[in-house]
Amino acid sequence: MSGLKEIIHSFDAQDSVRGAAIIGEDGLVIHDALSAGADAEAVAALAVTTMRHAEQFGSAGRCGTLRTAVLDFAEGPAILTTLGPSATLVLLARPERDLGPLLFELRSRHAALAGLL
């Protein structure tokens, strides 16, 4: 679990990320480094529900397997990435930041993150 915490904190330490969490398939928090005031339990439950609905959307549109969903909010985007069937990574990004490098890093580190679970 310590490797998992290090990776979460490495995302959290980046200038483009204001919070991070890993959520289990049951909607419970495995580990979080969310900002103070964020409701980790609600984020966890809603992340799982959001990913399930996004998967259904992808199936209806014949889009293939869901990897990452980006939700654009006024206070900054939320990025949800599957880490296999048992977990989802949630990153809360800062507004007005370029998400390209962060999304590339997520894709590049996906296997390492999933391997820690």
N, CA, C and O atoms as a printed pandas DataFrame, in Angstrom:
     atom_number atom_name residue_name chain_id  residue_number  x_coord  y_coord  z_coord
0              1         N          MET        A               1    0.822   -1.203    0.000
1              2        CA          MET        A               1    0.000    0.000    0.000
2              3         C          MET        A               1    0.859    1.257    0.000
3              4         O          MET        A               1    0.406    2.297   -0.478
4              5         N          SER        A               2    2.090    1.198    0.523
5              6        CA          SER        A               2    2.906    2.411    0.585
6              7         C          SER        A               2    3.259    2.918   -0.808
7              8         O          SER        A               2    3.330    4.130   -1.010
8              9         N          GLY        A               3    3.483    2.025   -1.777
9             10        CA          GLY        A               3    3.750    2.456   -3.143
10            11         C          GLY        A               3    2.561    3.173   -3.740
11            12         O          GLY        A               3    2.712    4.150   -4.473
12            13         N          LEU        A               4    1.381    2.684   -3.423
13            14        CA          LEU        A               4    0.149    3.307   -3.884
14            15         C          LEU        A               4    0.018    4.714   -3.310
15            16         O          LEU        A               4   -0.331    5.647   -4.034
16            17         N          LYS        A               5    0.293    4.874   -2.028
17            18        CA          LYS        A               5    0.229    6.195   -1.395
18            19         C          LYS        A               5    1.241    7.149   -2.019
19            20         O          LYS        A               5    0.938    8.324   -2.228
20            21         N          GLU        A               6    2.439    6.653   -2.318
21            22        CA          GLU        A               6    3.458    7.506   -2.936
22            23         C          GLU        A               6    2.995    8.023   -4.292
23            24         O          GLU        A               6    3.184    9.195   -4.616
24            25         N          ILE        A               7    2.390    7.145   -5.078
25            26        CA          ILE        A               7    1.936    7.568   -6.401
26            27         C          ILE        A               7    0.811    8.588   -6.282
27            28         O          ILE        A               7    0.797    9.585   -7.004
28            29         N          ILE        A               8   -0.127    8.345   -5.381
29            30        CA          ILE        A               8   -1.213    9.311   -5.173
30            31         C          ILE        A               8   -0.637   10.651   -4.742
31            32         O          ILE        A               8   -1.036   11.694   -5.259
32            33         N          HIS        A               9    0.289   10.630   -3.811
33            34        CA          HIS        A               9    0.870   11.887   -3.341
34            35         C          HIS        A               9    1.721   12.552   -4.417
35            36         O          HIS        A               9    1.849   13.776   -4.423
36            37         N          SER        A              10    2.308   11.772   -5.330
37            38        CA          SER        A              10    3.069   12.387   -6.415
38            39         C          SER        A              10    2.132   13.136   -7.357
39            40         O          SER        A              10    2.486   14.206   -7.853
40            41         N          PHE        A              11    0.941   12.591   -7.611
41            42        CA          PHE        A              11   -0.043   13.333   -8.407
42            43         C          PHE        A              11   -0.509   14.559   -7.637
43            44         O          PHE        A              11   -0.629   15.644   -8.206
44            45         N          ASP        A              12   -0.770   14.392   -6.350
45            46        CA          ASP        A              12   -1.261   15.485   -5.516
46            47         C          ASP        A              12   -0.243   16.620   -5.432
47            48         O          ASP        A              12   -0.626   17.784   -5.305
48            49         N          ALA        A              13    1.051   16.294   -5.501
49            50        CA          ALA        A              13    2.103   17.303   -5.384
50            51         C          ALA        A              13    2.284   18.105   -6.672
51            52         O          ALA        A              13    2.926   19.155   -6.655
52            53         N          GLN        A              14    1.736   17.635   -7.769
53            54        CA          GLN        A              14    1.887   18.351   -9.031
54            55         C          GLN        A              14    1.085   19.644   -9.006
55            56         O          GLN        A              14    0.054   19.746   -8.341
56            57         N          ASP        A              15    1.571   20.603   -9.727
57            58        CA          ASP        A              15    0.919   21.906   -9.789
58            59         C          ASP        A              15   -0.454   21.841  -10.448
59            60         O          ASP        A              15   -1.299   22.701  -10.201
60            61         N          SER        A              16   -0.685   20.831  -11.280
61            62        CA          SER        A              16   -1.955   20.751  -11.999
62            63         C          SER        A              16   -3.038   19.987  -11.242
63            64         O          SER        A              16   -4.194   19.981  -11.666
64            65         N          VAL        A              17   -2.683   19.337  -10.120
65            66        CA          VAL        A              17   -3.639   18.516   -9.375
66            67         C          VAL        A              17   -3.877   19.116   -8.000
67            68         O          VAL        A              17   -2.933   19.468   -7.293
68            69         N          ARG        A              18   -5.157   19.233   -7.623
69            70        CA          ARG        A              18   -5.494   19.763   -6.300
70            71         C          ARG        A              18   -5.999   18.691   -5.350
71            72         O          ARG        A              18   -6.259   18.973   -4.180
72            73         N          GLY        A              19   -6.140   17.463   -5.837
73            74        CA          GLY        A              19   -6.570   16.362   -4.984
74            75         C          GLY        A              19   -6.604   15.064   -5.762
75            76         O          GLY        A              19   -6.763   15.066   -6.983
76            77         N          ALA        A              20   -6.453   13.948   -5.049
77            78        CA          ALA        A              20   -6.451   12.638   -5.695
78            79         C          ALA        A              20   -7.018   11.598   -4.742
79            80         O          ALA        A              20   -6.937   11.738   -3.521
80            81         N          ALA        A              21   -7.593   10.552   -5.325
81            82        CA          ALA        A              21   -8.126    9.455   -4.514
82            83         C          ALA        A              21   -8.177    8.186   -5.348
83            84         O          ALA        A              21   -8.311    8.234   -6.571
84            85         N          ILE        A              22   -8.071    7.060   -4.674
85            86        CA          ILE        A              22   -8.321    5.766   -5.303
86            87         C          ILE        A              22   -9.561    5.198   -4.641
87            88         O          ILE        A              22   -9.662    5.130   -3.417
88            89         N          ILE        A              23  -10.503    4.792   -5.484
89            90        CA          ILE        A              23  -11.813    4.348   -5.037
90            91         C          ILE        A              23  -11.991    2.883   -5.405
91            92         O          ILE        A              23  -11.668    2.480   -6.523
92            93         N          GLY        A              24  -12.500    2.088   -4.482
93            94        CA          GLY        A              24  -12.788    0.683   -4.756
94            95         C          GLY        A              24  -14.072    0.529   -5.548
95            96         O          GLY        A              24  -14.886    1.449   -5.615
96            97         N          GLU        A              25  -14.251   -0.649   -6.150
97            98        CA          GLU        A              25  -15.442   -0.912   -6.966
98            99         C          GLU        A              25  -16.740   -0.819   -6.167
99           100         O          GLU        A              25  -17.819   -0.661   -6.738
100          101         N          ASP        A              26  -16.627   -0.918   -4.847
101          102        CA          ASP        A              26  -17.801   -0.827   -3.976
102          103         C          ASP        A              26  -18.152    0.615   -3.616
103          104         O          ASP        A              26  -19.111    0.858   -2.883
104          105         N          GLY        A              27  -17.371    1.579   -4.135
105          106        CA          GLY        A              27  -17.643    2.985   -3.863
106          107         C          GLY        A              27  -17.031    3.494   -2.578
107          108         O          GLY        A              27  -17.385    4.573   -2.102
108          109         N          LEU        A              28  -16.107    2.722   -2.008
109          110        CA          LEU        A              28  -15.430    3.143   -0.781
110          111         C          LEU        A              28  -14.022    3.633   -1.099
111          112         O          LEU        A              28  -13.399    3.179   -2.059
112          113         N          VAL        A              29  -13.528    4.562   -0.286
113          114        CA          VAL        A              29  -12.198    5.132   -0.475
114          115         C          VAL        A              29  -11.141    4.112   -0.067
115          116         O          VAL        A              29  -11.177    3.578    1.042
116          117         N          ILE        A              30  -10.194    3.845   -0.975
117          118        CA          ILE        A              30   -9.033    3.019   -0.644
118          119         C          ILE        A              30   -7.959    3.918   -0.051
119          120         O          ILE        A              30   -7.369    3.599    0.981
120          121         N          HIS        A              31   -7.707    5.048   -0.713
121          122        CA          HIS        A              31   -6.763    6.057   -0.207
122          123         C          HIS        A              31   -7.118    7.391   -0.842
123          124         O          HIS        A              31   -7.497    7.453   -2.012
124          125         N          ASP        A              32   -6.992    8.462   -0.060
125          126        CA          ASP        A              32   -7.248    9.766   -0.663
126          127         C          ASP        A              32   -6.279   10.813   -0.152
127          128         O          ASP        A              32   -5.763   10.746    0.964
128          129         N          ALA        A              33   -6.060   11.776   -1.020
129          130        CA          ALA        A              33   -5.294   12.974   -0.710
130          131         C          ALA        A              33   -6.092   14.145   -1.279
131          132         O          ALA        A              33   -5.561   14.992   -1.998
132          133         N          LEU        A              34   -7.367   14.169   -0.941
133          134        CA          LEU        A              34   -8.247   15.235   -1.410
134          135         C          LEU        A              34   -8.057   16.476   -0.546
135          136         O          LEU        A              34   -7.606   16.395    0.596
136          137         N          SER        A              35   -8.403   17.606   -1.105
137          138        CA          SER        A              35   -8.252   18.856   -0.368
138          139         C          SER        A              35   -9.222   18.909    0.806
139          140         O          SER        A              35  -10.263   18.252    0.810
140          141         N          ALA        A              36   -8.853   19.702    1.794
141          142        CA          ALA        A              36   -9.732   19.889    2.956
142          143         C          ALA        A              36  -11.064   20.436    2.465
143          144         O          ALA        A              36  -11.106   21.302    1.590
144          145         N          GLY        A              37  -12.121   19.940    3.018
145          146        CA          GLY        A              37  -13.445   20.379    2.615
146          147         C          GLY        A              37  -14.089   19.479    1.579
147          148         O          GLY        A              37  -15.308   19.508    1.406
148          149         N          ALA        A              38  -13.283   18.672    0.880
149          150        CA          ALA        A              38  -13.854   17.721   -0.078
150          151         C          ALA        A              38  -14.459   16.557    0.696
151          152         O          ALA        A              38  -13.864   16.074    1.660
152          153         N          ASP        A              39  -15.608   16.117    0.290
153          154        CA          ASP        A              39  -16.297   15.000    0.935
154          155         C          ASP        A              39  -15.839   13.705    0.268
155          156         O          ASP        A              39  -16.408   13.290   -0.742
156          157         N          ALA        A              40  -14.812   13.069    0.832
157          158        CA          ALA        A              40  -14.194   11.889    0.228
158          159         C          ALA        A              40  -15.195   10.763    0.011
159          160         O          ALA        A              40  -15.162   10.098   -1.024
160          161         N          GLU        A              41  -16.075   10.545    0.967
161          162        CA          GLU        A              41  -17.050    9.457    0.829
162          163         C          GLU        A              41  -18.025    9.721   -0.312
163          164         O          GLU        A              41  -18.359    8.805   -1.064
164          165         N          ALA        A              42  -18.481   10.952   -0.447
165          166        CA          ALA        A              42  -19.388   11.298   -1.546
166          167         C          ALA        A              42  -18.656   11.226   -2.885
167          168         O          ALA        A              42  -19.202   10.724   -3.867
168          169         N          VAL        A              43  -17.417   11.729   -2.923
169          170        CA          VAL        A              43  -16.614   11.640   -4.145
170          171         C          VAL        A              43  -16.482   10.180   -4.562
171          172         O          VAL        A              43  -16.642    9.852   -5.738
172          173         N          ALA        A              44  -16.190    9.306   -3.605
173          174        CA          ALA        A              44  -16.011    7.885   -3.904
174          175         C          ALA        A              44  -17.284    7.269   -4.474
175          176         O          ALA        A              44  -17.252    6.627   -5.524
176          177         N          ALA        A              45  -18.385    7.464   -3.791
177          178        CA          ALA        A              45  -19.647    6.866   -4.238
178          179         C          ALA        A              45  -20.056    7.394   -5.612
179          180         O          ALA        A              45  -20.498    6.630   -6.470
180          181         N          LEU        A              46  -19.908    8.686   -5.812
181          182        CA          LEU        A              46  -20.321    9.288   -7.076
182          183         C          LEU        A              46  -19.366    8.953   -8.215
183          184         O          LEU        A              46  -19.791    8.864   -9.367
184          185         N          ALA        A              47  -18.091    8.767   -7.913
185          186        CA          ALA        A              47  -17.129    8.385   -8.952
186          187         C          ALA        A              47  -17.486    7.024   -9.540
187          188         O          ALA        A              47  -17.458    6.838  -10.757
188          189         N          VAL        A              48  -17.820    6.077   -8.673
189          190        CA          VAL        A              48  -18.185    4.740   -9.147
190          191         C          VAL        A              48  -19.454    4.808   -9.993
191          192         O          VAL        A              48  -19.530    4.188  -11.054
192          193         N          THR        A              49  -20.439    5.553   -9.529
193          194        CA          THR        A              49  -21.687    5.697  -10.280
194          195         C          THR        A              49  -21.439    6.373  -11.625
195          196         O          THR        A              49  -21.978    5.946  -12.646
196          197         N          THR        A              50  -20.630    7.420  -11.627
197          198        CA          THR        A              50  -20.311    8.136  -12.863
198          199         C          THR        A              50  -19.628    7.217  -13.862
199          200         O          THR        A              50  -19.964    7.225  -15.046
200          201         N          MET        A              51  -18.672    6.423  -13.393
201          202        CA          MET        A              51  -17.964    5.509  -14.291
202          203         C          MET        A              51  -18.911    4.447  -14.848
203          204         O          MET        A              51  -18.806    4.082  -16.018
204          205         N          ARG        A              52  -19.817    3.958  -14.039
205          206        CA          ARG        A              52  -20.785    2.959  -14.536
206          207         C          ARG        A              52  -21.667    3.555  -15.630
207          208         O          ARG        A              52  -21.931    2.909  -16.644
208          209         N          HIS        A              53  -22.117    4.780  -15.421
209          210        CA          HIS        A              53  -22.946    5.430  -16.441
210          211         C          HIS        A              53  -22.129    5.734  -17.695
211          212         O          HIS        A              53  -22.634    5.595  -18.809
212          213         N          ALA        A              54  -20.887    6.140  -17.529
213          214        CA          ALA        A              54  -20.028    6.410  -18.685
214          215         C          ALA        A              54  -19.769    5.128  -19.476
215          216         O          ALA        A              54  -19.725    5.160  -20.706
216          217         N          GLU        A              55  -19.599    4.001  -18.781
217          218        CA          GLU        A              55  -19.427    2.716  -19.467
218          219         C          GLU        A              55  -20.675    2.365  -20.275
219          220         O          GLU        A              55  -20.571    1.876  -21.400
220          221         N          GLN        A              56  -21.850    2.615  -19.705
221          222        CA          GLN        A              56  -23.099    2.352  -20.419
222          223         C          GLN        A              56  -23.216    3.253  -21.649
223          224         O          GLN        A              56  -23.664    2.815  -22.709
224          225         N          PHE        A              57  -22.812    4.503  -21.500
225          226        CA          PHE        A              57  -22.812    5.437  -22.622
226          227         C          PHE        A              57  -21.893    4.917  -23.726
227          228         O          PHE        A              57  -22.260    4.920  -24.901
228          229         N          GLY        A              58  -20.695    4.469  -23.339
229          230        CA          GLY        A              58  -19.752    3.922  -24.309
230          231         C          GLY        A              58  -20.285    2.687  -25.011
231          232         O          GLY        A              58  -20.076    2.513  -26.211
232          233         N          SER        A              59  -20.970    1.834  -24.275
233          234        CA          SER        A              59  -21.570    0.641  -24.882
234          235         C          SER        A              59  -22.640    1.030  -25.896
235          236         O          SER        A              59  -22.686    0.485  -26.998
236          237         N          ALA        A              60  -23.493    1.968  -25.521
237          238        CA          ALA        A              60  -24.560    2.402  -26.421
238          239         C          ALA        A              60  -23.992    3.002  -27.702
239          240         O          ALA        A              60  -24.551    2.815  -28.783
240          241         N          GLY        A              61  -22.887    3.718  -27.579
241          242        CA          GLY        A              61  -22.266    4.346  -28.739
242          243         C          GLY        A              61  -21.228    3.480  -29.426
243          244         O          GLY        A              61  -20.585    3.913  -30.382
244          245         N          ARG        A              62  -21.062    2.246  -28.937
245          246        CA          ARG        A              62  -20.058    1.319  -29.470
246          247         C          ARG        A              62  -18.674    1.969  -29.490
247          248         O          ARG        A              62  -17.974    1.954  -30.503
248          249         N          CYS        A              63  -18.299    2.543  -28.335
249          250        CA          CYS        A              63  -17.040    3.276  -28.204
250          251         C          CYS        A              63  -15.893    2.432  -27.663
251          252         O          CYS        A              63  -14.756    2.903  -27.619
252          253         N          GLY        A              64  -16.160    1.214  -27.256
253          254        CA          GLY        A              64  -15.112    0.378  -26.679
254          255         C          GLY        A              64  -15.055    0.537  -25.171
255          256         O          GLY        A              64  -15.947    1.120  -24.555
256          257         N          THR        A              65  -14.000    0.013  -24.595
257          258        CA          THR        A              65  -13.824    0.006  -23.145
258          259         C          THR        A              65  -13.480    1.399  -22.632
259          260         O          THR        A              65  -12.637    2.091  -23.203
260          261         N          LEU        A              66  -14.134    1.801  -21.560
261          262        CA          LEU        A              66  -13.853    3.096  -20.932
262          263         C          LEU        A              66  -12.499    3.054  -20.238
263          264         O          LEU        A              66  -12.211    2.132  -19.475
264          265         N          ARG        A              67  -11.677    4.051  -20.506
265          266        CA          ARG        A              67  -10.392    4.181  -19.821
266          267         C          ARG        A              67  -10.394    5.387  -18.896
267          268         O          ARG        A              67  -10.051    5.276  -17.719
268          269         N          THR        A              68  -10.779    6.534  -19.430
269          270        CA          THR        A              68  -10.722    7.780  -18.664
270          271         C          THR        A              68  -11.920    8.655  -19.015
271          272         O          THR        A              68  -12.335    8.733  -20.172
272          273         N          ALA        A              69  -12.464    9.307  -17.999
273          274        CA          ALA        A              69  -13.538   10.285  -18.200
274          275         C          ALA        A              69  -13.069   11.612  -17.620
275          276         O          ALA        A              69  -12.510   11.654  -16.525
276          277         N          VAL        A              70  -13.296   12.683  -18.349
277          278        CA          VAL        A              70  -12.937   14.024  -17.891
278          279         C          VAL        A              70  -14.222   14.834  -17.773
279          280         O          VAL        A              70  -14.976   14.976  -18.736
280          281         N          LEU        A              71  -14.454   15.361  -16.580
281          282        CA          LEU        A              71  -15.629   16.189  -16.311
282          283         C          LEU        A              71  -15.139   17.606  -16.052
283          284         O          LEU        A              71  -14.323   17.827  -15.157
284          285         N          ASP        A              72  -15.627   18.557  -16.820
285          286        CA          ASP        A              72  -15.130   19.931  -16.740
286          287         C          ASP        A              72  -16.039   20.771  -15.844
287          288         O          ASP        A              72  -17.165   21.098  -16.219
288          289         N          PHE        A              73  -15.540   21.115  -14.661
289          290        CA          PHE        A              73  -16.277   21.928  -13.693
290          291         C          PHE        A              73  -15.658   23.319  -13.595
291          292         O          PHE        A              73  -14.502   23.511  -13.974
292          293         N          ALA        A              74  -16.408   24.277  -13.097
293          294        CA          ALA        A              74  -15.939   25.656  -12.973
294          295         C          ALA        A              74  -14.695   25.766  -12.096
295          296         O          ALA        A              74  -13.821   26.589  -12.369
296          297         N          GLU        A              75  -14.603   24.958  -11.059
297          298        CA          GLU        A              75  -13.457   25.024  -10.146
298          299         C          GLU        A              75  -12.337   24.067  -10.526
299          300         O          GLU        A              75  -11.402   23.861   -9.752
300          301         N          GLY        A              76  -12.429   23.484  -11.710
301          302        CA          GLY        A              76  -11.384   22.600  -12.210
302          303         C          GLY        A              76  -11.928   21.243  -12.600
303          304         O          GLY        A              76  -12.899   20.765  -12.014
304          305         N          PRO        A              77  -11.304   20.620  -13.589
305          306        CA          PRO        A              77  -11.762   19.327  -14.080
306          307         C          PRO        A              77  -11.570   18.202  -13.070
307          308         O          PRO        A              77  -10.682   18.244  -12.218
308          309         N          ALA        A              78  -12.428   17.199  -13.191
309          310        CA          ALA        A              78  -12.268   15.942  -12.462
310          311         C          ALA        A              78  -11.939   14.879  -13.504
311          312         O          ALA        A              78  -12.617   14.766  -14.525
312          313         N          ILE        A              79  -10.898   14.107  -13.239
313          314        CA          ILE        A              79  -10.468   13.057  -14.156
314          315         C          ILE        A              79  -10.640   11.729  -13.438
315          316         O          ILE        A              79  -10.097   11.530  -12.351
316          317         N          LEU        A              80  -11.393   10.824  -14.042
317          318        CA          LEU        A              80  -11.635    9.504  -13.474
318          319         C          LEU        A              80  -11.024    8.479  -14.417
319          320         O          LEU        A              80  -11.349    8.456  -15.604
320          321         N          THR        A              81  -10.151    7.639  -13.902
321          322        CA          THR        A              81   -9.451    6.641  -14.704
322          323         C          THR        A              81   -9.615    5.266  -14.085
323          324         O          THR        A              81   -9.400    5.088  -12.886
324          325         N          THR        A              82   -9.993    4.298  -14.899
325          326        CA          THR        A              82  -10.118    2.935  -14.391
326          327         C          THR        A              82   -8.738    2.356  -14.110
327          328         O          THR        A              82   -7.790    2.578  -14.863
328          329         N          LEU        A              83   -8.644    1.619  -13.026
329          330        CA          LEU        A              83   -7.416    0.896  -12.692
330          331         C          LEU        A              83   -7.726   -0.599  -12.662
331          332         O          LEU        A              83   -7.309   -1.313  -11.751
332          333         N          GLY        A              84   -8.444   -1.048  -13.645
333          334        CA          GLY        A              84   -8.893   -2.428  -13.680
334          335         C          GLY        A              84  -10.296   -2.524  -13.125
335          336         O          GLY        A              84  -10.928   -1.504  -12.849
336          337         N          PRO        A              85  -10.790   -3.740  -12.957
337          338        CA          PRO        A              85  -12.177   -3.911  -12.529
338          339         C          PRO        A              85  -12.428   -3.552  -11.065
339          340         O          PRO        A              85  -13.580   -3.429  -10.650
340          341         N          SER        A              86  -11.368   -3.383  -10.283
341          342        CA          SER        A              86  -11.571   -3.205   -8.840
342          343         C          SER        A              86  -11.344   -1.796   -8.318
343          344         O          SER        A              86  -11.584   -1.548   -7.137
344          345         N          ALA        A              87  -10.891   -0.860   -9.150
345          346        CA          ALA        A              87  -10.585    0.468   -8.612
346          347         C          ALA        A              87  -10.631    1.550   -9.684
347          348         O          ALA        A              87  -10.475    1.291  -10.877
348          349         N          THR        A              88  -10.850    2.771   -9.209
349          350        CA          THR        A              88  -10.862    3.967  -10.048
350          351         C          THR        A              88   -9.978    5.023   -9.401
351          352         O          THR        A              88  -10.044    5.241   -8.191
352          353         N          LEU        A              89   -9.159    5.670  -10.203
353          354        CA          LEU        A              89   -8.346    6.796   -9.751
354          355         C          LEU        A              89   -9.105    8.078  -10.064
355          356         O          LEU        A              89   -9.560    8.278  -11.190
356          357         N          VAL        A              90   -9.239    8.939   -9.070
357          358        CA          VAL        A              90   -9.887   10.240   -9.237
358          359         C          VAL        A              90   -8.837   11.321   -9.027
359          360         O          VAL        A              90   -8.170   11.355   -7.992
360          361         N          LEU        A              91   -8.693   12.195  -10.004
361          362        CA          LEU        A              91   -7.817   13.359   -9.874
362          363         C          LEU        A              91   -8.674   14.607  -10.032
363          364         O          LEU        A              91   -9.442   14.727  -10.986
364          365         N          LEU        A              92   -8.539   15.523   -9.100
365          366        CA          LEU        A              92   -9.207   16.816   -9.198
366          367         C          LEU        A              92   -8.147   17.825   -9.623
367          368         O          LEU        A              92   -7.226   18.135   -8.867
368          369         N          ALA        A              93   -8.292   18.328  -10.836
369          370        CA          ALA        A              93   -7.283   19.217  -11.406
370          371         C          ALA        A              93   -7.594   20.672  -11.081
371          372         O          ALA        A              93   -8.718   21.030  -10.727
372          373         N          ARG        A              94   -6.575   21.486  -11.211
373          374        CA          ARG        A              94   -6.742   22.922  -10.998
374          375         C          ARG        A              94   -7.315   23.552  -12.272
375          376         O          ARG        A              94   -7.009   23.113  -13.381
376          377         N          PRO        A              95   -8.141   24.577  -12.104
377          378        CA          PRO        A              95   -8.677   25.245  -13.292
378          379         C          PRO        A              95   -7.564   25.967  -14.047
379          380         O          PRO        A              95   -6.533   26.319  -13.473
380          381         N          GLU        A              96   -7.785   26.177  -15.312
381          382        CA          GLU        A              96   -6.862   26.933  -16.170
382          383         C          GLU        A              96   -5.494   26.268  -16.331
383          384         O          GLU        A              96   -4.519   26.951  -16.645
384          385         N          ARG        A              97   -5.402   24.971  -16.126
385          386        CA          ARG        A              97   -4.152   24.245  -16.364
386          387         C          ARG        A              97   -4.322   23.390  -17.617
387          388         O          ARG        A              97   -5.423   22.941  -17.936
388          389         N          ASP        A              98   -3.231   23.178  -18.308
389          390        CA          ASP        A              98   -3.230   22.319  -19.488
390          391         C          ASP        A              98   -3.311   20.869  -19.029
391          392         O          ASP        A              98   -2.413   20.384  -18.340
392          393         N          LEU        A              99   -4.372   20.181  -19.402
393          394        CA          LEU        A              99   -4.562   18.796  -18.979
394          395         C          LEU        A              99   -3.791   17.802  -19.837
395          396         O          LEU        A              99   -3.649   16.642  -19.451
396          397         N          GLY        A             100   -3.295   18.228  -20.982
397          398        CA          GLY        A             100   -2.594   17.316  -21.886
398          399         C          GLY        A             100   -1.479   16.527  -21.216
399          400         O          GLY        A             100   -1.482   15.298  -21.287
400          401         N          PRO        A             101   -0.521   17.193  -20.565
401          402        CA          PRO        A             101    0.561   16.451  -19.914
402          403         C          PRO        A             101    0.061   15.507  -18.816
403          404         O          PRO        A             101    0.595   14.410  -18.653
404          405         N          LEU        A             102   -0.944   15.922  -18.077
405          406        CA          LEU        A             102   -1.485   15.081  -17.014
406          407         C          LEU        A             102   -2.166   13.841  -17.596
407          408         O          LEU        A             102   -1.979   12.734  -17.091
408          409         N          LEU        A             103   -2.947   14.026  -18.647
409          410        CA          LEU        A             103   -3.607   12.883  -19.280
410          411         C          LEU        A             103   -2.585   11.935  -19.900
411          412         O          LEU        A             103   -2.756   10.717  -19.849
412          413         N          PHE        A             104   -1.526   12.485  -20.484
413          414        CA          PHE        A             104   -0.458   11.645  -21.034
414          415         C          PHE        A             104    0.222   10.851  -19.923
415          416         O          PHE        A             104    0.488    9.659  -20.083
416          417         N          GLU        A             105    0.502   11.506  -18.802
417          418        CA          GLU        A             105    1.135   10.814  -17.675
418          419         C          GLU        A             105    0.239    9.707  -17.131
419          420         O          GLU        A             105    0.722    8.624  -16.800
420          421         N          LEU        A             106   -1.040    9.969  -17.039
421          422        CA          LEU        A             106   -1.980    8.937  -16.585
422          423         C          LEU        A             106   -1.933    7.716  -17.491
423          424         O          LEU        A             106   -1.885    6.579  -17.021
424          425         N          ARG        A             107   -1.946    7.962  -18.781
425          426        CA          ARG        A             107   -1.899    6.842  -19.724
426          427         C          ARG        A             107   -0.564    6.110  -19.621
427          428         O          ARG        A             107   -0.524    4.881  -19.679
428          429         N          SER        A             108    0.519    6.851  -19.471
429          430        CA          SER        A             108    1.851    6.240  -19.379
430          431         C          SER        A             108    2.035    5.427  -18.106
431          432         O          SER        A             108    2.692    4.386  -18.125
432          433         N          ARG        A             109    1.461    5.892  -16.998
433          434        CA          ARG        A             109    1.648    5.230  -15.699
434          435         C          ARG        A             109    0.525    4.267  -15.344
435          436         O          ARG        A             109    0.518    3.698  -14.252
436          437         N          HIS        A             110   -0.417    4.080  -16.248
437          438        CA          HIS        A             110   -1.591    3.262  -15.954
438          439         C          HIS        A             110   -1.222    1.854  -15.490
439          440         O          HIS        A             110   -1.744    1.386  -14.479
440          441         N          ALA        A             111   -0.349    1.188  -16.196
441          442        CA          ALA        A             111    0.019   -0.190  -15.831
442          443         C          ALA        A             111    0.670   -0.241  -14.456
443          444         O          ALA        A             111    0.403   -1.158  -13.679
444          445         N          ALA        A             112    1.521    0.735  -14.146
445          446        CA          ALA        A             112    2.179    0.764  -12.832
446          447         C          ALA        A             112    1.163    0.987  -11.721
447          448         O          ALA        A             112    1.234    0.347  -10.672
448          449         N          LEU        A             113    0.224    1.889  -11.950
449          450        CA          LEU        A             113   -0.813    2.145  -10.950
450          451         C          LEU        A             113   -1.689    0.917  -10.735
451          452         O          LEU        A             113   -1.944    0.517   -9.599
452          453         N          ALA        A             114   -2.143    0.326  -11.821
453          454        CA          ALA        A             114   -3.015   -0.847  -11.719
454          455         C          ALA        A             114   -2.284   -2.014  -11.068
455          456         O          ALA        A             114   -2.894   -2.809  -10.353
456          457         N          GLY        A             115   -0.988   -2.121  -11.309
457          458        CA          GLY        A             115   -0.204   -3.210  -10.737
458          459         C          GLY        A             115   -0.039   -3.130   -9.233
459          460         O          GLY        A             115    0.284   -4.132   -8.595
460          461         N          LEU        A             116   -0.255   -1.961   -8.653
461          462        CA          LEU        A             116   -0.108   -1.800   -7.206
462          463         C          LEU        A             116   -1.333   -2.253   -6.422
463          464         O          LEU        A             116   -1.268   -2.411   -5.203
464          465         N          LEU        A             117   -2.433   -2.460   -7.106
465          466        CA          LEU        A             117   -3.667   -2.847   -6.401
466          467         C          LEU        A             117   -3.705   -4.322   -6.093
467          468         O          LEU        A             117   -4.672   -4.806   -5.505
